Amino acid sequence: MIPRIYIPGDSGALALGAEKVAKAIAGELAERGIDAKIVRNGSRGAYFLEPMVEVATANGRVAYGPVKPSDVKSLFDGGFLTGGHHKRWLGSPDKIPFFAKQTRLTFARCGVTDPLSLESYKKHGGLNGLTNALALTPADIVAQVTESGLRGRGGAGFPTGIKWKTVLDTAGDRKYIVCNADEGDSGTFADRMIMEGDPFVLIEGMTIAGIATGATKGFVYVRSEYPHAVAVMNKAVEVARKAGVLGASVLGSPYAFDMEIRVGAGAYVCGEETALLDSLEGKRGMVRAKPPLPAHKGLFGKPTVINNVISLASVPVIMDKGAAYYKDFGMGRSRGTIPIQIAGNVKYAGLFEAAFGMTLGEIVDEIGGGTATGRPVKAVQVGGPLGAYFPRALFDTPFDYEAFAAKDGLIGHAGIVVFDDTADMLKQARFAMEFCAIESCGKCTPCRIGSTRGVETIDRIVAGIEPEKNLALVTDLCNTMKFGSLCALGGFTPYPVMSSITHFPDDFKPAPVRVAAE
């Protein structure tokens, strides 16, 4: 049997040197005259172990990592093609603690299969969900997704089934499925991992959505900063089309569905669904007033489903295993699993898929291993640049939409960024206002003007100018932005600002007082 060596080719692993490792392994194989197949899989998500190289042996796959080009010769000398021991030896990937503790549903194939091999995808359960969906009526598919409890994984947490039913029930000569892959939140990379590591699951999920709602065309809107994801998705669409998964007759059925990959220009506001639609239509990405909802009048004025990558990628397992199976995971109204992305100043950075319900403390301290610097954790921002900063006092909060909302926080796209005790929360609050000012589409006054005045007011606090008066002004600005902004960009900016003021008041004291206190 020809040895198979798995080396991640996704952008996260490439950034950590995977390409150099792949070239070194290919060179060593040629020099030793060994016939082996190198498979460029996606990362499994433990970026602290990347580049993680795996080899298929008679006893299953064996992992080594993080591998450097200088390790390659000694790996071969140690018999790594048969799972031999080496200082980089990690054993079976499934038994590595970071993976063993996970509940992998959406990411079950990520890092396991060849991303562009449809045969590999099918061998690991791919297309089972689509096959089952084709045996049901559109209304039955929608009912299954509704019953599963799946909610939008892009951050809003809106029930996916309700959105699909609205589009199904809305008359239209043409309907669309739009996948929001404009993953712009800091510390998030789940969408990118799916698109680069298991693109067919997204294609399958979008096709099921099309059949369920009567849509015949889909678009994946990807940010321009993701060139590797764009390339992989384009190739995967071609493969799916040639295999009859996409086209005039999906898997030989009466249903038609096809899709295209579109690249955005990199505006953060285009992560908002209506701004995204304007961008897709060739306009400047600006937020639309609602109503009408996109489900009624969306892309080109037609009924449109807009879902995040992870929402759509979660559909195949629901249609394969059943709504009850999926709903059995989670807590409260947060059902199924969530891909938690752990980043920032953290020891074990990576993607951790688990059922809703783990506490923030468990995620940061046990899974993430605390800070990379070894200093105490001061704050954790959950939900991207517009998410609240949680202090250790709130680490008992379960990872659940309602539990976070009750503590004035957001789960968002489930990105977690860890900060140690050297972080200045006054600067973080200023950054949030400045970010909003730069990224605002400018359509509404609270966001456009409020964020600009917010930066100016915080600068006065930094300078020690009437700190109490200006803190009150920042609070008033946040209140106006939260309730008066047209979309979540202005509406959510108050979360990081107010949480910094509320939980870290010492960082907002005049400089002489802060220095004296230290």
KEPA-373876 format. One record per residue (C-alpha): residue number from 1; residue in one letter; y, z, x. Coordinates in Angstrom, 3 decimals. Example, Ala and Ser with C-alpha at 12.3 -4.5 7.8 and 13.67 -1.06 7.14 Angstrom:
<sites>
1:A:-4.500:7.800:12.300
2:S:-1.060:7.140:13.670
</sites>
This chain:
<sites>
1:M:0.000:0.000:0.000
2:I:3.435:-0.965:1.342
3:P:5.538:2.197:1.848
4:R:8.561:2.480:-0.434
5:I:11.668:4.185:0.920
6:Y:14.429:5.215:-1.507
7:I:17.968:5.322:-0.126
8:P:20.847:5.852:-2.598
9:G:23.292:2.979:-2.832
10:D:25.754:4.579:-5.231
11:S:29.344:5.099:-4.124
12:G:28.981:8.877:-3.789
13:A:26.113:8.552:-1.304
14:L:27.819:5.633:0.443
15:A:30.878:7.802:1.007
16:L:28.612:10.268:2.798
17:G:27.068:7.657:5.113
18:A:24.107:6.227:3.167
19:E:24.764:2.660:4.328
20:K:24.568:3.634:8.001
21:V:21.327:5.502:7.310
22:A:19.881:2.481:5.481
23:K:20.714:0.188:8.407
24:A:19.213:2.641:10.888
25:I:15.983:2.878:8.865
26:A:15.783:-0.912:8.477
27:G:16.285:-1.283:12.230
28:E:13.604:1.290:13.018
29:L:11.141:-0.430:10.670
30:A:11.770:-3.769:12.400
31:E:11.461:-2.262:15.877
32:R:8.165:-0.587:15.031
33:G:6.853:-3.611:13.137
34:I:6.311:-1.625:9.946
35:D:6.234:-3.470:6.631
36:A:8.018:-1.275:4.083
37:K:10.234:-1.783:1.048
38:I:13.648:-0.144:0.923
39:V:14.833:0.587:-2.628
40:R:18.542:1.307:-3.106
41:N:18.356:3.805:-5.959
42:G:21.186:5.838:-7.422
43:S:21.868:9.397:-6.341
44:R:20.091:12.221:-8.148
45:G:23.401:14.066:-8.013
46:A:22.954:16.737:-5.316
47:Y:25.765:15.449:-3.151
48:F:25.472:18.369:-0.760
49:L:22.099:16.842:0.252
50:E:23.301:13.237:0.505
51:P:22.331:10.930:2.013
52:M:18.982:12.062:0.575
53:V:16.159:9.706:1.562
54:E:12.879:9.724:-0.330
55:V:9.539:8.169:0.490
56:A:6.717:7.475:-1.968
57:T:3.470:9.015:-0.685
58:A:-0.037:9.399:-2.094
59:N:0.995:12.885:-3.258
60:G:4.283:11.816:-4.838
61:R:7.780:11.396:-3.526
62:V:9.022:13.481:-0.608
63:A:12.716:13.958:0.087
64:Y:14.675:14.404:3.310
65:G:18.347:15.251:3.555
66:P:21.096:15.223:4.375
67:V:19.943:12.473:6.733
68:K:22.138:11.184:9.557
69:P:21.543:7.936:11.475
70:S:20.726:10.071:14.524
71:D:17.828:11.647:12.573
72:V:16.050:8.368:11.850
73:K:14.025:7.953:15.057
74:S:12.704:11.521:14.885
75:L:11.884:11.038:11.188
76:F:9.587:8.157:12.074
77:D:8.140:10.071:15.017
78:G:7.352:12.919:12.623
79:G:5.511:10.633:10.192
80:F:8.008:10.713:7.374
81:L:6.445:7.625:5.750
82:T:3.552:9.873:4.796
83:G:5.687:12.936:4.026
84:G:5.545:14.502:7.474
85:H:7.581:17.598:8.236
86:H:10.985:17.345:9.870
87:K:14.113:19.513:10.046
88:R:15.487:17.422:7.150
89:W:12.323:17.801:5.045
90:L:13.039:18.968:1.480
91:G:9.649:18.402:-0.155
92:S:9.199:17.148:-3.703
93:P:12.621:16.336:-5.222
94:D:11.609:17.900:-8.533
95:K:10.967:21.234:-6.796
96:I:14.327:21.426:-5.024
97:P:16.007:24.395:-6.807
98:F:19.119:22.399:-7.759
99:F:16.938:19.924:-9.685
100:A:14.199:22.300:-10.837
101:K:16.725:24.323:-12.873
102:Q:18.031:21.276:-14.746
103:T:17.138:19.823:-18.137
104:R:17.367:16.104:-17.498
105:L:17.518:13.977:-20.633
106:T:20.390:11.527:-20.162
107:F:19.944:11.483:-16.381
108:A:16.132:11.510:-16.380
109:R:15.903:8.212:-14.474
110:C:18.999:8.544:-12.283
111:G:17.869:8.553:-8.652
112:V:14.281:7.860:-9.689
113:T:14.293:4.162:-10.591
114:D:15.607:0.970:-9.043
115:P:18.888:0.590:-10.999
116:L:18.560:-3.189:-11.387
117:S:14.833:-3.384:-12.120
118:L:14.195:-3.666:-15.851
119:E:10.471:-3.194:-15.161
120:S:11.179:0.089:-13.390
121:Y:13.393:1.116:-16.314
122:K:10.676:0.364:-18.874
123:K:8.030:2.074:-16.754
124:H:10.031:5.306:-17.075
125:G:10.513:5.159:-20.852
126:G:13.370:2.683:-21.009
127:L:13.802:0.570:-24.190
128:N:11.612:2.934:-26.244
129:G:14.698:4.070:-28.144
130:L:15.852:0.519:-28.836
131:T:12.363:-0.504:-29.956
132:N:12.273:2.420:-32.395
133:A:15.785:1.629:-33.626
134:L:14.828:-1.958:-34.424
135:A:12.196:-0.643:-36.851
136:L:14.843:1.296:-38.812
137:T:17.725:0.321:-41.057
138:P:21.254:0.717:-39.628
139:A:21.857:3.633:-42.007
140:D:18.689:5.368:-40.770
141:I:19.793:4.988:-37.142
142:V:23.173:6.501:-37.971
143:A:21.453:9.350:-39.836
144:Q:19.271:10.056:-36.791
145:V:22.259:10.199:-34.441
146:T:24.158:12.394:-36.914
147:E:21.214:14.777:-37.296
148:S:20.883:15.105:-33.493
149:G:24.288:16.814:-33.344
150:L:25.499:14.488:-30.567
151:R:29.240:14.856:-30.035
152:G:31.626:12.799:-27.916
153:R:30.997:13.613:-24.269
154:G:34.336:12.161:-23.219
155:G:36.089:15.413:-24.049
156:A:37.071:15.406:-27.717
157:G:33.647:16.518:-28.931
158:F:33.901:14.467:-32.148
159:P:30.532:13.988:-33.912
160:T:29.172:10.593:-32.835
161:G:27.257:9.987:-36.064
162:I:30.370:10.370:-38.227
163:K:32.218:7.814:-36.118
164:W:29.310:5.365:-36.375
165:K:29.006:5.849:-40.150
166:T:32.697:5.128:-40.612
167:V:32.334:1.796:-38.804
168:L:29.094:0.988:-40.658
169:D:30.784:1.616:-44.012
170:T:33.927:-0.350:-43.125
171:A:33.898:-4.018:-44.068
172:G:34.737:-6.507:-41.325
173:D:33.890:-10.069:-40.353
174:R:33.442:-8.787:-36.819
175:K:32.909:-5.335:-35.350
176:Y:32.945:-4.050:-31.793
177:I:31.393:-1.368:-29.602
178:V:33.749:-0.258:-26.835
179:C:32.498:1.983:-24.055
180:N:35.196:4.119:-22.464
181:A:34.247:4.172:-18.775
182:D:37.793:4.934:-17.618
183:E:36.612:8.137:-15.951
184:G:39.887:9.492:-14.610
185:D:39.531:13.279:-14.642
186:S:39.518:15.087:-11.313
187:G:36.086:16.322:-10.315
188:T:34.199:13.967:-12.662
189:F:31.614:11.373:-11.685
190:A:28.936:11.405:-14.422
191:D:29.949:8.034:-15.870
192:R:29.945:6.470:-12.425
193:M:26.504:7.899:-11.642
194:I:25.020:6.415:-14.824
195:M:26.597:3.000:-14.308
196:E:25.493:2.821:-10.673
197:G:22.165:4.626:-10.976
198:D:20.801:3.802:-14.454
199:P:22.913:1.011:-16.010
200:F:20.243:-0.098:-18.487
201:V:20.451:3.208:-20.376
202:L:24.100:2.468:-21.147
203:I:23.257:-1.102:-22.183
204:E:20.453:0.212:-24.397
205:G:22.717:2.826:-25.988
206:M:25.451:0.279:-26.713
207:T:22.930:-2.145:-28.211
208:I:21.580:0.570:-30.518
209:A:25.171:1.380:-31.534
210:G:25.754:-2.282:-32.313
211:I:22.663:-2.551:-34.487
212:A:23.532:0.714:-36.261
213:T:27.063:-0.327:-37.181
214:G:26.856:-4.100:-37.568
215:A:28.739:-4.815:-34.337
216:T:27.713:-7.896:-32.381
217:K:29.911:-7.566:-29.298
218:G:30.451:-4.776:-26.813
219:F:32.897:-4.128:-23.980
220:V:32.619:-1.620:-21.146
221:Y:36.100:-0.693:-19.936
222:V:35.762:0.481:-16.311
223:R:38.558:1.762:-14.098
224:S:39.445:-0.444:-11.123
225:E:38.645:2.398:-8.701
226:Y:34.930:1.887:-9.469
227:P:34.082:-1.461:-7.781
228:H:30.439:-0.493:-7.166
229:A:29.951:0.465:-10.815
230:V:31.535:-2.806:-11.945
231:A:29.227:-4.819:-9.669
232:V:26.066:-3.010:-10.780
233:M:26.958:-3.201:-14.473
234:N:27.667:-6.939:-14.265
235:K:24.303:-7.565:-12.600
236:A:22.500:-5.330:-15.108
237:V:24.050:-7.200:-18.048
238:E:22.810:-10.494:-16.567
239:V:19.301:-9.073:-16.152
240:A:19.301:-7.696:-19.717
241:R:20.547:-10.989:-21.114
242:K:17.838:-13.000:-19.333
243:A:15.177:-10.580:-20.596
244:G:16.327:-10.890:-24.214
245:V:17.610:-7.332:-24.453
246:L:21.042:-8.830:-25.078
247:G:21.850:-12.061:-26.880
248:A:21.414:-13.820:-30.191
249:S:18.099:-12.074:-30.867
250:V:17.758:-8.568:-29.409
251:L:14.108:-8.196:-28.301
252:G:13.176:-10.979:-30.753
253:S:14.772:-9.234:-33.747
254:P:17.253:-10.653:-36.288
255:Y:20.022:-8.603:-34.641
256:A:22.515:-10.136:-32.214
257:F:24.405:-8.126:-29.602
258:D:26.050:-9.075:-26.319
259:M:28.487:-7.346:-24.018
260:E:31.003:-7.775:-21.201
261:I:32.386:-5.602:-18.423
262:R:36.172:-5.369:-18.255
263:V:38.194:-3.731:-15.476
264:G:41.308:-1.649:-16.160
265:A:44.301:-1.356:-13.857
266:G:43.879:2.359:-13.216
267:A:46.277:4.037:-15.676
268:Y:45.124:7.536:-16.629
269:V:46.486:7.150:-20.153
270:C:44.050:4.273:-20.748
271:G:41.352:6.914:-21.026
272:E:42.910:7.594:-24.446
273:E:41.050:5.362:-26.859
274:T:43.969:3.525:-28.451
275:A:45.745:2.903:-25.125
276:L:42.417:1.569:-23.876
277:L:42.255:-0.852:-26.815
278:D:45.755:-2.151:-26.071
279:S:44.754:-2.679:-22.453
280:L:41.575:-4.516:-23.515
281:E:43.709:-6.793:-25.672
282:G:45.801:-7.709:-22.636
283:K:48.764:-5.503:-23.472
284:R:50.340:-2.629:-21.594
285:G:48.202:0.436:-22.229
286:M:50.198:2.538:-24.668
287:V:49.031:5.050:-27.248
288:R:48.910:3.862:-30.857
289:A:49.925:6.001:-33.796
290:K:47.039:7.057:-36.044
291:P:46.187:6.182:-38.794
292:P:44.783:3.604:-38.852
293:L:41.807:4.926:-36.903
294:P:40.026:2.575:-34.479
295:A:36.942:2.872:-36.699
296:H:38.943:1.045:-39.385
297:K:41.268:-1.105:-37.287
298:G:40.441:-1.036:-33.606
299:L:39.989:-3.842:-31.097
300:F:41.826:-6.943:-32.333
301:G:42.294:-5.132:-35.643
302:K:38.544:-4.973:-36.333
303:P:36.325:-1.926:-37.031
304:T:35.459:-0.476:-33.624
305:V:33.240:2.281:-32.241
306:I:34.735:3.800:-29.094
307:N:32.400:6.141:-27.252
308:N:32.267:7.557:-23.760
309:V:29.556:6.443:-21.284
310:I:27.553:9.670:-21.579
311:S:27.715:9.646:-25.389
312:L:26.201:6.146:-25.502
313:A:23.738:6.863:-22.693
314:S:22.442:9.876:-24.644
315:V:21.505:7.763:-27.673
316:P:18.285:6.174:-26.260
317:V:16.582:9.553:-25.728
318:I:17.538:10.577:-29.291
319:M:16.011:7.396:-30.709
320:D:12.961:7.794:-28.454
321:K:12.196:11.515:-28.871
322:G:13.812:12.099:-32.265
323:A:16.869:13.947:-33.528
324:A:15.041:17.284:-33.815
325:Y:13.940:17.117:-30.164
326:Y:17.498:16.572:-28.944
327:K:19.036:19.088:-31.326
328:D:16.668:21.780:-30.072
329:F:18.751:22.045:-26.897
330:G:22.138:23.754:-26.841
331:M:23.958:26.372:-28.881
332:G:26.145:26.536:-31.986
333:R:27.640:23.146:-32.786
334:S:27.150:21.978:-29.188
335:R:23.729:20.336:-29.213
336:G:21.733:18.578:-26.534
337:T:22.575:18.563:-22.841
338:I:25.802:18.132:-20.897
339:P:26.129:16.710:-17.358
340:I:28.215:19.361:-15.594
341:Q:30.006:17.986:-12.551
342:I:30.627:20.699:-9.949
343:A:33.333:19.871:-7.402
344:G:36.253:21.249:-5.423
345:N:35.890:24.155:-3.009
346:V:32.214:24.764:-3.801
347:K:29.108:25.133:-1.676
348:Y:26.700:22.999:-3.729
349:A:28.677:20.136:-5.225
350:G:26.960:17.717:-7.566
351:L:25.901:16.846:-11.086
352:F:23.878:19.439:-12.982
353:E:22.526:18.452:-16.407
354:A:21.700:21.400:-18.637
355:A:21.659:22.415:-22.268
356:F:24.924:23.846:-23.581
357:G:25.060:27.613:-23.257
358:M:25.085:28.505:-19.567
359:T:27.998:30.760:-18.667
360:L:30.769:29.558:-16.397
361:G:29.821:32.290:-13.934
362:E:26.222:31.089:-13.735
363:I:27.402:27.544:-13.064
364:V:29.916:28.494:-10.366
365:D:28.099:31.351:-8.619
366:E:24.407:30.537:-9.041
367:I:24.300:26.750:-9.304
368:G:27.417:25.974:-7.262
369:G:26.798:28.786:-4.773
370:G:30.399:29.996:-4.769
371:T:33.081:28.530:-2.530
372:A:32.417:26.315:0.471
373:T:34.879:28.416:2.488
374:G:33.046:31.632:1.677
375:R:36.226:33.150:0.264
376:P:36.351:34.648:-3.258
377:V:36.684:32.286:-6.217
378:K:40.193:32.603:-7.652
379:A:40.211:29.980:-10.385
380:V:38.047:27.299:-11.933
381:Q:39.570:24.344:-13.737
382:V:37.304:22.903:-16.403
383:G:38.032:19.605:-18.136
384:G:39.993:17.587:-15.584
385:P:43.686:17.761:-14.610
386:L:44.601:18.784:-18.169
387:G:42.001:21.553:-18.362
388:A:42.761:25.268:-18.293
389:Y:42.361:27.427:-15.183
390:F:39.871:30.211:-15.832
391:P:39.890:33.399:-13.718
392:R:36.753:35.375:-12.925
393:A:37.499:37.606:-15.928
394:L:36.494:34.680:-18.166
395:F:33.327:33.724:-16.286
396:D:31.196:35.104:-19.123
397:T:32.352:32.191:-21.332
398:P:29.381:30.027:-22.427
399:F:29.644:26.306:-21.745
400:D:30.231:25.346:-25.372
401:Y:33.075:23.449:-27.071
402:E:33.994:26.232:-29.473
403:A:33.558:29.050:-26.930
404:F:35.984:27.371:-24.533
405:A:38.455:26.577:-27.310
406:A:38.408:30.263:-28.304
407:K:39.602:31.123:-24.764
408:D:42.316:28.410:-24.834
409:G:40.228:26.109:-22.687
410:L:38.625:22.684:-22.846
411:I:35.242:21.383:-21.737
412:G:36.615:17.853:-21.592
413:H:34.365:15.566:-19.571
414:A:32.605:18.644:-18.119
415:G:34.172:18.445:-14.688
416:I:34.484:21.785:-12.886
417:V:36.833:22.166:-9.913
418:V:36.595:25.417:-7.950
419:F:39.497:27.057:-6.080
420:D:39.331:29.990:-3.670
421:D:41.855:32.815:-3.331
422:T:44.242:30.767:-1.188
423:A:45.214:28.568:-4.169
424:D:48.801:28.906:-5.392
425:M:48.719:28.653:-9.179
426:L:52.461:28.076:-9.406
427:K:51.923:24.864:-7.421
428:Q:48.978:23.969:-9.645
429:A:51.131:24.379:-12.756
430:R:53.787:22.147:-11.210
431:F:51.129:19.568:-10.331
432:A:50.004:19.422:-13.977
433:M:53.543:18.713:-15.189
434:E:54.132:16.157:-12.427
435:F:50.810:14.453:-13.184
436:C:51.787:14.122:-16.838
437:A:55.232:12.793:-15.939
438:I:53.751:10.118:-13.666
439:E:50.904:9.090:-15.968
440:S:52.753:9.205:-19.303
441:C:52.857:5.872:-21.118
442:G:56.357:6.857:-22.221
443:K:55.879:6.213:-25.917
444:C:56.586:9.729:-27.197
445:T:59.450:12.037:-26.246
446:P:57.549:15.363:-25.901
447:C:55.258:13.919:-23.223
448:R:57.746:11.623:-21.460
449:I:60.705:14.007:-21.346
450:G:58.891:17.339:-21.680
451:S:56.823:16.830:-18.529
452:T:59.858:15.712:-16.500
453:R:61.867:18.752:-17.628
454:G:58.765:20.857:-16.912
455:V:58.714:19.810:-13.253
456:E:62.424:20.565:-12.923
457:T:62.080:23.965:-14.576
458:I:59.104:25.001:-12.422
459:D:61.043:23.915:-9.334
460:R:63.757:26.359:-10.357
461:I:61.123:29.113:-10.599
462:V:59.894:28.192:-7.103
463:A:63.487:28.458:-5.864
464:G:63.825:31.890:-7.469
465:I:66.511:30.759:-9.915
466:E:66.445:32.908:-13.068
467:P:62.628:33.111:-13.047
468:E:62.232:34.990:-16.340
469:K:64.562:32.643:-18.206
470:N:62.859:29.557:-16.767
471:L:59.369:30.893:-17.459
472:A:60.393:31.276:-21.096
473:L:61.709:27.700:-21.029
474:V:58.402:26.389:-19.585
475:T:56.537:28.198:-22.363
476:D:58.807:26.636:-24.981
477:L:58.363:23.176:-23.426
478:C:54.582:23.613:-23.477
479:N:54.661:24.555:-27.136
480:T:56.663:21.418:-27.957
481:M:54.362:19.188:-25.886
482:K:51.194:20.677:-27.353
483:F:52.139:20.152:-30.979
484:G:54.512:17.201:-30.732
485:S:52.850:14.731:-28.371
486:L:51.272:11.571:-29.713
487:C:48.073:11.943:-27.684
488:A:46.135:14.407:-25.552
489:L:47.969:13.564:-22.302
490:G:51.089:15.414:-23.401
491:G:49.197:17.624:-25.824
492:F:46.810:19.023:-23.223
493:T:49.177:19.366:-20.231
494:P:50.155:22.858:-21.497
495:Y:46.568:24.071:-20.925
496:P:46.688:24.171:-17.087
497:V:50.332:25.303:-17.106
498:M:49.992:28.149:-19.610
499:S:46.624:29.322:-18.274
500:S:48.184:29.596:-14.796
501:I:51.078:31.639:-16.174
502:T:48.806:33.816:-18.339
503:H:45.989:34.565:-15.897
504:F:47.838:34.466:-12.560
505:P:51.275:36.007:-13.266
506:D:51.706:37.261:-9.695
507:D:51.894:33.667:-8.463
508:F:54.997:33.135:-10.616
509:K:57.011:36.038:-9.204
510:P:60.013:35.255:-6.972
511:A:58.989:34.509:-3.394
512:P:60.249:37.763:-1.766
513:V:58.290:39.845:-4.295
514:R:55.162:37.752:-3.764
515:V:55.384:38.098:0.033
516:A:55.930:41.854:-0.247
517:A:52.954:42.191:-2.568
518:E:50.720:40.352:-0.116
</sites>
